[in-house]
Amino acid sequence: MISTKFFLKKSILVLLLFAFAFTSCTKDDDDDDTTTAFTILKADGSTMANNETFTYTTSGDTSTLKLRVKNNSTTDALLMRIKLISMTNANGSFMQVCGGGVCMTNVSVNGLYPNVPITVASGQTTGINNISFHISNMGIAPENTYTFQFQEQDASGAVIGTPVKFTYVYNP
């Protein structure tokens, strides 16, 4: 009889330990890193897909890509920067990146734009003219490809979350 009670107590203890281990290793919904803190919207309001490509055959005003950042958080402001990941057949002198009311020309690989992060209040979206990409008049040139990413950062400047990439192609 003593051995049966001992066996039952030991079995219950083992089951409780397994139950505790299982519940402590599961992920809470609040910790889900797959939730995107922001969405990139095209000028028409549709969502830009990650790694989407935008191709322009003319330069000047008709080559302006306008995008908006939507903050999906209902409680926290968002600090956003745009990083040039790579460029092909270009030196950055003909690309203009505008963000937060500041336009920068002569962009460079690994450059962050604008110089100060764009702040997007919780639940808000940047204005239609707030973020744009533009190739200046180049005339006849080889295809230029620029790959950018939108990245959220914390107050210290460290990247947080998952960046969203896109490619801008000028192909006259």
N, C-alpha and C positions, 0 to 999 in steps of 0.2 A: 504494500500500500504506500509506503514511503517512497519507493522508487517511482510509482505512477505519479504522485503529486510532484515530485522533483522533476520528472520528465515534462509534465504539463506546464509547470512554472518556467522551465527552461525554454520550452517551445513558445510560450506566450512572450517571453522576453526577447527571443530571437525575432518573432514576428513584429513586435513593437519597434525593434531596432531597424528592421527592413522598412517598415512603414515610415519611420522618421527619416531615414536616409533618402527614401524616394521622394517625400514631400519637400525636403530641404534642397534637393537637386533640381526640382522643376522650376521653370522660369515663370515669373509673374507676368501678366499682360502688360503691366506698367514698364517692365524692363525690355520690351520688345524693340530691338534695334532695327527691325525691318520697316518700322514706321518712318515714312519720309517726312522730314521737318518742313520741306518746301516743295513746291511744284513750279516748274517753268512753263509759262503760258506764251503762246504765239500771239501776234497782233490780233488775230480773229477770236482769241479766247480759248482756243483748243489747247490741249496739253502737248508740250513738246516731249517726245520720247527720248530716253537716254540714248546717246550715240546717233541721234538724228543728223542728217546732212541737208544743208541748204545750199543750193547752187544758183549762182547769178552769172548771166552771160554779158551783162553790161556793167560799167562802173559809174560812179557818180551817185546822184540821188536815188536812182532806180535800184541801186545795189544795197540799200539800207535794210538790215534785218533788225526788227524791233521785237524785243522779248520783255516779259514781265516776270517778277518773282512773287509767288503767292506764299505767304507764311501760313502753314497748316496748323500751327499751334494756336490755341485759344487763350493761352496764358503767358507765353514768353515771346519777347522780341527776338528777331533774327538778325544776325550780322552776316552779310553776304559779300563775297569777293569773286572776281572772275579771273581765272588763271589761263594764260596761253600755254598749252601743253606742247604743241609742236607747230611748225610751219614748213611747207615744202615749196620750192621755187620762189621764195620770197625772203626779204630781209626785214619785214615789218614796217617799212617806211610808208607804205601805201594803205595800211590798215588803221582805222580809227575805232577805238572802243570808248563808248560813252556810258557812264554809270553814275547815278546820284547827282546829275547836273554837271559833271566834269567829263570833258572829252580828252582822251589821250591819243596821240599819234606816235609813230615810231615804236610800236610795241615789240617786245622781245620774249623769247621762250623763257618760261618760268616767271615771267612778270605777273604781278597781281594788280588788278584794276577794279575800281579806282584806288587811289593811294590810301583813302580812308574807307572802311567798309560801309556798304549801304545798309542802313537800319530799316527793317521792315517790321512794323508793329504787329502784335499778335492778331491773327485773323485778317490781316490786311494784304493788299497787293500793290506793287509799285505801279506808278502811272505808265501809260503807253509810251511816253517819250523819255522815260527814265533810263532805260537800258537799250543801247543800240550798237550795231556793228556795221561798218561802212568801209567800202574800198573806194579810194579816190580815183580820179581819172588816170588810167594807166595806158589807154590806147591799146595797141596790140601787144599782148604779153603772153607768156606761157601760163598754163593753169596754175593758180596759186591756191594752196590749201592751208587753212588755219584750223587747228583743233583747240577748242577752249573747254573749260569746265567751270561750272558754278559750284562754289564750295562755301559751306557754312563754317564760321569760325567762332571761337569763344572770345572773351574779352582780352585774353593774352595773345591772340592771333593764331592759336593752334586750330588746325582743321578738325571739325567734328562731323560725325555722320558720313553719309555717302555722297560724294560729288556727282553732279549730273553733267555729262559731256555732250558736245555737239561739234559738228564740223561745218565751217564756212568755206565754200569753194567759189572762186572766181575763175570762170572758164570762157574766155571770149571766143 
